[in-house]
Amino acid sequence: GNIQWLSQKIPFLSLVESLIGLHFEIPHLRSECGSYREASHAPLSPADSRKLLSFIPSRYGRVPSLTHAADCLSARLQQIIQADSQRTSIGEVVILDHHAMALKALQVAIDDPDARMLPETLCAAELLYFFELLNGRPEIHPYKYHGAGVSRLIQLREPENFTTDFEKALLMAYTGPLFNEALLDNTACFLMEDRWLKTLNTSIAQYSPSSPGLADSVLEIWSHIVNLPALFKETTDLVLS
């Protein structure tokens, strides 16, 4: 089961690595697909083994919210890389079915006080955020509302509870969207708080355990980046006052 899922869907979910914190256009995704298919069959490097994608196969099939979210995102990515002539209305119905099941499973998890705090629930929410980002209808922005929900889940967990490699990967995978959300909403980003910066420090360090100097440099850069939304808010408040 998990091996079959890995061989069929990792090539498509690998595209998410390029989407984290960014809004890529469809032609770019199509051109990248070939190289990701080839790379997906290569052994994971130490750095790759700590990326969010590496933690999904072992949980697939065991956690409904994560399983349905992975199916949903994979189906959307497969559709995106298809030529327009290959797309069918049936394919869109399949995606909508996956989406409905994923949303239902996520809501069930969120309604459960214990399941709500599980990293698998946060992972499902993040995967669905990237699905919404790829809905292909620029006039509709459900990802903004979904993204706010993911942000809330992260804050509810509190920085001290991001301790495992999986949890740290979840935080690192969503730092870009958190920054974007704060910037677009003209609010301060909670990642600028000392408690969150400390957690970011340990999360960044896990990606470069043999290069502590590099981790320090990356953290310094991020410590400045996460302060930008607050600076923009101060500026706009002054201009509008």
Secondary structure, 3 states (H helix, E strand, C coil): CHHHHHHHHHHHHCCHHHHCCCCCCHHHHHHHHHHHHHHCCCCCCCCHHHCHHHHCCCCCCCCHHHHHHHHHHHHHHHHHCCCHHHCCHHHHHHHHHHHHHHHHHHHHHHHCCCHHHCHHHHHHHHHHHHHHHCCCCCCCCHHHHHHHHHHHHHHHHCHHHCCCHHHHHHHHHCHHHHHHHHHHHCCCCHHHCHHHHHHHHHHHHCCCCCCHHHHHHHHHHHHHHCCHHHHHHHHHHHHHC
